[in-house]
C-alpha cells in the first residue's frame, strides 16, 4: 500500500523543475513504487547543500572534520539531526580510538654531502602515529638490498639482529618489505635511533605494485616516540650514500584514548531480518575539510536517506556514517566486530561510497566478481550481483565505467571479512589517470584523479558536479532496488570469513594498510 507521504512525494516530483539525476530504466513489480519516481526526487542541488554545510563546519573548526576534533562532532550532529527529522531511528555509537595529527609540517633536509631540502608529501611523508623530534644526525643504513632485487625481497629492520652494531643517536634508514612499518620503527627505536626513514623498495610497477613511489603508511598505534617518515625509492637510495647527514623534524600529537562516534540510522519500515546497508565515512583527514574525501559519499547517502524516509520499503534500510576511517577503518571495524552472529546474518549486503566526485574522475565500480583479474580476489557471493546492478545503471544513462580492485581498503573491508556481500563506487584518489581513462571519461591524462587528496585544498571547489550527480543517481537507484527486492544478494547467512582481502591498487580506496608486503 502506498502511504500518504509517498503520494506526496510523487506529487512533488511531478512539479519538480530541473537538476534531477539520471536513473536506471527499471520496471518494478506492479505492487511496488517506480524507482524512477524515487531517483528523480533527489536533486543535485540538495546534495551540494550538504557539502556546503560540511565546508562551513570545517571553516568554523580549524579547517578539518577529522574524528576526535570539534569539526567531526559538528558533522555528526548535523547528519544525526537531519536523519531524526526524516523519521529515522538514529544511534550514535561511541568508541575509543588512537588519535593522531601533525601539528606543524614535517621537515627532511640533507645536510651533507651537499644541502638539499626534500618536498613534504612528494618526496617524503610523516607516518601516522610518528613521534615528535628535531634531530640532525648521520644516516645509518640497516640491511638494505641495493640495487633492489627484480622481485620484492627486502627484510630491512624486521629483526633485532638487523640492528647489531647500530650507533645510538643515528637516524635509521630502512627499506620497505616483509614486515609492517610498526615493527621496523619499534625495533629502530629500541636500538637507539633518533629518527627513522623508511623508503620504498625499488621495483617499478603501477598502483600497489609500484615500489618506487612515495611510501605513505601508518605505525598502527602511537608507541613510537621518535620521528618516522616514509619516502620514495629515489630519496632513500640517495640517502643511502656513505657519509650522509640529515635533519629530520616532526611535531605530532597522539592520544590513545580519544573518543568519536559512528552515526547509524534505520528506516521505520522494512523486514528487520533483511537489512540493506549503505555507508560512507564522515571524517576527513586532519590536514583538510575532506569535501570530496569523503563529504561526497556522505552527502549523497544522506540525501538518499532523507528522501527514502517516507517509503514503505520491504527490507530494512540502514545508513552508516563512519568515524575514524582515515586512521584505518576504525569505525566500521568497531561496528562489525561488535555485531553478534545473528545481527551479521541479518545484513544482506553493504554498499560503500568513498570519494564519488573526484575532479579528474573515473566512474569506478568495485570489482566484486574479480572479472578484471587484478589484485584482490572476488568478494563474498552476491558481490558480483551488486557490481552488475551498478553496471546496468551506468549503461542505462549512457555513461562509461571501469572496475576498481576489491581491495577492502575502505569501510566495506570489515564486512567482506565476515562474508557479507558488498559493492560500491569510486572516482579515484591519488592515482594517475591513464591516457585510456582520459579518452573514456575526459579529464587530464598523467594527472591525479584528485590532486587535493588528503590536503587542505579538498574543499567545495574540489568536487566534480557531473560525477557527483551521476553517482548520486546510482546510489539512489541501488538503495531503492534493494529496499524492495525479494532476491537480495546476501539471501543466505554470511560466512565466517572472506580470505584474501587487502592488496590491490593504491589508486583504489585509501591506502591505510601498514603491512607493506
Buried (B, 14 or more C-beta within 10 A) or exposed (E): EEEEEBEEBBEEBEEEEEBBBBBBEBEBEEEBBBBBBBBBBBBBEBBBEBBBBBBBBBEEBEBBBBBBBBBBBBBBBBBBEBBEEBBBEBBEBEBBBBBBBBEEEBBBBBBEEEEBEBEBBEBBBBBBBBBBBEBBBBBBBBBBBBEBEEEBEBBBBBBEEBBEEBEEEBBBBBBBBBBBBBBBBBBBBEBBBBBBBBBBBBBEEBBBBBBBBBBBBBBBBBBBEBBBBBBBBBBBBBBBEEEBBBBBBBBBBBBEEBBBBBBBBBBBBBEEEBBBBBBBBBBBBBBBBBBBBBBBBBBBBBBBBBBBBBBBBBBBBBBBBBBBBBBBBBBBBBBBEEBEEEEBBBBBBBBBBBBBBBBBBBBBBBBBBBEEEBBBBBBBBBBBBBBBBBEBBBEBBEBEBBBBBBBBBBBBBBBBBBBBBBBBBBBBBBBBBBEEBBEBBEBEEEEBBBBBBBBEBBBBEBBBEBBBBBBBBBBBBBBBBBBBBEEBBBBEEBEEEBEBBBBBBBBBBBBBBBBBE
